[in-house]
Every structure is written in C-alpha cells, then in structure tokens.
C-alpha cells in the first residue's frame, strides 16, 4: 500500500499520541483479520486444491484414506469429485475454486467460519483407473466416509496419534451432510469470456459451469431429507446414461446453484443439530505470531494481539515493534493510520 507521505517524515521514534495509538490499534486489528483470512486461509485452501500431493486421489475402486489426509474430509458439508474430464493438468482448475470461494463467502455475508479447515467442500481427484460411473463414485465416497469416521473414533479413544498437531475430535468432525450429498465435476466449460481488460467474470462462469449433484442415499443423520424438487426447473441436461439408479438421485445444475443449495442445507443442519464443536474456538495456525516474543499465546484475539504490540512501542520503537508483528509488510499497512 502506498503512503501519501514519505516514511522519513513520520516521527516513528517519538512516543505516539493517544489518538494515533487508537488509529494504529484499529489498523493492527484489521491486519490480524487480513492475515488469518486473506493470507493464511486463502493460501491453505488453494494449496489443498491445486497440488496433487495435497489431494485425496482415487486410482482404484477401493480407496484408502491416509491419516495425514483426514483433515481434507472434516468440517466440510460435501466433497467435489474431479473426473479426469473435469481436471486441468491433473488438478482442479483454479477458476472452479475461485467461483466456489467467492460464492461461499457471499453466502455467509463474507464472514464464514473458516476455522480448522472449514470450507464448502474438499476435492478428490479421480484418475483414469479410478471409479468413473456415478454408482462407483458413490460407493467410494461411502468407503472414504467410513474410514474418516473410524479414524476420528480412534483418535477420540487415544488409539492412534493425531495425523497432525492441530487435529483433534474437538475441532474436526465428519459432517452428516458430507455423507448425504456429493458433487462430480465431469466437464469443463471452456467458453470463458474475457472483458476488455482480459478479466473473467466469476459470476458468469459460475452460472455457466455445470456440476453433477448426487444424493447418496445416506441421509439417516440429517434433520430433514434432501429434495431436489424445487430446483429441477433450473437443471441442465444430464448428458450421462448412468444416472438412473435405485436409492441414488442425480441432477446437473450450475456451480453457482450447487454452492447455494449445499450451503443452505448445511445452515439448516447447523440450526437443527449443532455439531457439538465450539464455533468460537480459534485455529492458532492461522494467527499472526512471533514465537521468540511470546506473541503466539496472545494471537487468539485481534484486540489482545494489537494491544500487546502497542505496549512495546515506547521500549522498542514504533517501526521495530511493528516488524515483530510477524510480517514485514505490516508497517506499510499500519502506517496508513498516520497519514
């Protein structure tokens, strides 16, 4: 961010006035939120969707969920299965993730709970030797859910070590909706339109890109059964001959509708049957911190984190103190308060 005045003109070595400290504290609190959402959560989400080594891969009919991939199945209302024809360079196209990310945030008024990997969906990549028919994908999904449930139960009993330091059964759950509904991306809309500045409208693409939405038949733990009746008029042509299945219902709709539909279902379940997790618990791994200065214990609140940093200004100097906030760009963000 550019400053309206040169940094040399700002009296960083002098004690800040009360008014300036209040302004700086507000900027620090905003940076705390920015760091967690726009730096850490966005980065973590992107890495889990665009790197094959981070994804769950189905290359055979009987999948195995490795403990280090368990978090990919937790705290998400659905799973997006990427057929070979729905991949680009063996991963999910970034435009698909961009549409999902944007629409999911909007469904929560840009304030979703993204702690501990919560997101709209987890991606699963299907190889050319993996299940291709809808019924086989559903069968593989049920197997993965059963394995995730078994791993979580084992963790709860202390029978197996946690696959990563932040994964516990107090913060990670297999959501009932994840068992009940899945998505299959089996084709890509290659008719991407750019504007004069070569920008792509995610809203337009999200309306054009189609996704298969599948009721798996496992709805026993939901508060109310799922129905596609009210969205049938918005459905696309299936373009598949493997969707007439007993106990499994398939519909093809836009990506935008999928995000809205599934998120609405999850919001309904959150009200009807709370997961038992503390929704106010903060994921420490997303917080700005500095282990050497013990800020890590104070980073769980924007207010406390900002206050602790400001307490050091007189002793360390304003700019040096900001550098201790854990990111070298912080001073430029905060110095806007001094304009």
N, C-alpha and C positions, 0 to 999 in steps of 0.2 A: 504494500500500500504506500502510495506516495504522500509525503508530508508537504504541507503548504509552506513550511519554514525549514531552514537548514537545522540539522541536529546541533550544530555548534552554537546556535543561538538560544538553545534551550538550557536553562540552568540546572542540569542534572545533578551537579554536586551539591546544590543547596537543598536544605530541607523543604519538603513540599508543603504548601499551604493545605489547610483542611479541605478547602473546596477542590483543589487539584487531586488530593488523595481520594476523595469520593469519586471523582471522574475516573481516575485510574483504576479504582477498585471495580467500578462498573465494567470497564474495558477488560480487566482481568477475568471477571466472571463470565463475560461473553466469550473470551478466549478459551476458558475451561470447557464451555459447551461446544465451541467450534472444534477444539482438539478431539473431544470424545466422538462427536458425530461425523464431522466432515473430514477429519484426518484418520482417526483410528477405525471407527466402524465402517466407513465407506471403503477404506483400504482393505480391511479384513474381508469384507463381503466380496469385493472384486477379486481378491486373490483366491477365494474359495470357489469362484465361478469360472475363472479363466485359465487356471493352471491345472493340467490333468492330474498332477501328483497330489493335488489337494481335493480332488473329487472322488466320490464313490463311483466305481466303474463296474458295469455288468458285462462280463465277457463269456458268461455261461448261464445256463438255466437256473442253477442253484447258486445264488450269490453268497458271499461271506462278508459280514460287516466287521471290519477290524476295529479293535478298541480305540485306536487313535482317530478313527473316523466317526465315532459315536456322536460327537457333538454336531455333526452335519445333519443328524436326524432329529435332534432335540429342539424344542421350543419353536417349531415351525408347523403351521397348520396343514401344509401339503408338501408334496415332492414333485419336482419337474423332471420327467424322464426325457432325455435327449436322444431321440433316434439318430442313427447315422445321417439320415437326410435332414435332420434338424440341427446339425453341427456345422461349424466352420473351423477348419484347422483342428478338428477333434475336440473342440470345446464349445461352450455356449457363446454365440455371437454377442459382443458387448452391447449392441443395440437392444437385444432382448432384455438383458439385465438392466440397462438404462431405463427402459419402459416400466419394468416391474418396480424398480427402486422408486421412480418418480410417482407412479400411481399409488404404491403402498404408503408412501409418506403422505400423500394428499388425503388418503382415506382416514388418516389419523390427524388431520389438520397440521401436518408437518411436525408432529410431536409424538411419534410412535415410541413404544417401549422397545428399545433395541439392546437391552442388557443381555449378556450371556448368549450371544448369537441369535437372539430373536430376529426373525425376518419372515417374509411372506412364504418362502419355500427354500428347500435345499435341492441342488441339482444332482442328478445321477446320469452319468454318461453311459450309453449303450453302444457297445462295439458291434462290428459286423457279425460276430459269432454269438452275441448275446440275444436275449429274447426280443422278437420283433412283433409278434401278434399281441393284441391287447390283452387277451386272456393270460398269456405267458408273462407279460409285464406285471399284471395284477398279482399273479402267483409269486413272482419275485419280490414284489413290494411287500406282500404279506410276510414272506420269509424274513426280509430285512427288518420289518417292524417287530416280529417275534424275537429276533436276535438283539435288537436295541432294547426291548423290554427285559430280556434276560440279563443283558449286561448291566442295565440300571438296577435291577433287583440284586444282582451280585454285588454291585458297588454299595448298595444300601446295607447289605449284610456284612460288608467288610471282607467278602471272599476274594475280591480281585482289587488290585491297586487302581486308582483312578488313572485313566489314559492320559490325562493332562492335569496340571496342578490346579486349575480353576474349575474342573468339572466335578460337581457333587450332585447328589439327588435332591439337595435343597435348592439348587439353581438350574438344573436341567431335567426336563420331563419329555416324555413322548406324548404329544398331544393326541387325544382321541380322534380329532378331526383328521390327523395325518393318516390314520388307518382307513378312514372312510372315503377319502377323495384324493385322486392323483391327477396329474396333468401329463400329457405326452406332446412334445414338440416334434412333429414328424414332417414338417415342411417349412420352408423359409420364404417369406415374401421378399423377392429380390427387386421388386419395383419400388425402390427407395427414391423418393423425390427430394431434391435439394432446392433451397431458395436461392435468391441472387447471391447471397453470401456463402453459398455451399453448406448451409446448415440444414439439418434434418429435423423435422418436427416429430418429436417422440409421441405426441398426442395422436397425430395422424397415423403414424406407423403402428401404434398400439391398437388402433381401431381396425387396421387392415390385416395385421398378422393373426393367423388363426392358431388355436391350440385345442387339442382333444381334452375334454374334462370327463373324468371317469369316476362313477360311483362304484366302489369296490365290493359293496355288499356287506361290509363290516361296519355297521352303524349302531351296534348294541350299547356303546358307551356314550352316545350323543344324547342330548336333552330332547331333541326332535329330529325326526328323519329328514333327510335331504330330498328336495324335489327340484326337478328342472322345468316344471310346467310353466312357470311364469317367464322363463327366458327362451322358450322354444321359438318364438317369433323372431328372435334375434340370431338364431342358429344359422351356421353355414352348412353347406352340403358336406356330408361325412367324407365322401371320396375314399371309402375303405369298405371291404366286404367281410371284415372280421369283427363287426361291432354288434351283431345280433346274438347276444349272449344271455344265458339264464343267470339271473342274480347280479348281473353287471350292466350298468346303463352308461352309454357313451353319447356325448354331444360335442359338436365342434362349434366353438364360439370365438370371438375376438379376444386377444390378450387383455385388452382393457376390461372387458366384461368378466373375464376369469379373475382378475385381481379384485374387482369389486365384489363379485359373488363369494369368493372364498373368504375374503376379509370380513364380509358381513356375517358369514357363518361363524367365524371364529369369535367375533364380537358377541354374537348371540350365546355361544358356549361360555365365554368368559363371564357373562352375567348369570347364566343358569347354573353352571357348575365350575366355580373357581378352581384353579389348578392346585391350590394349596401352597404355591410359591409366593414369597414376599415380593410383590411387584415394586417395592421401594428399595430393594437391595441393589447396590451399585456394583457394576463389574469393574473391579480395580484395574484390570489390564487395559481399560480404555482411558484411564485418567492420566493427565499430565503429572509427572512426579520427578523427583530427584533423590535417589536413594542416599547419596552422600550427605544430603542436608536434611534427611528425615521427612521430606515433604510427602513421601508415599503414604504415611499414616494420616495425613491431613488432606489428601486429594479427593476424598469421597464427597465433598461438598464444595460447590463453587464459592460460596461465601467464606468458608473457613480457609480454603486454599488461598484466595485473594488476600484475606486479612493477614495470614501468616507471612506472605511475601512482602506486604506493605510494612509489616513490623520490622523488617530487616533494612528498610531504605536508609534510615539515618546512619546505621552502622556500616553498611556495605557500599552505599552509594546507589542511586536510583537505577542506573543502567545495569550495573553489575548484578543488582538484585533481580532485575527482570530476566537477565540471562540465566539465572538459577531456576527460572520457572520451568525449564525443561525443553525449550525450543528456541533456536537462535532467531526465529522470526518474531518472537513475542515482542521485543522492544518496538519494532516498527508498527505493530498493531496497537500497542498501548500508547505510544507517543501521539497518536491522533487525539487523545484526550487533552493534550497540552496545546493544541492549536488554538 
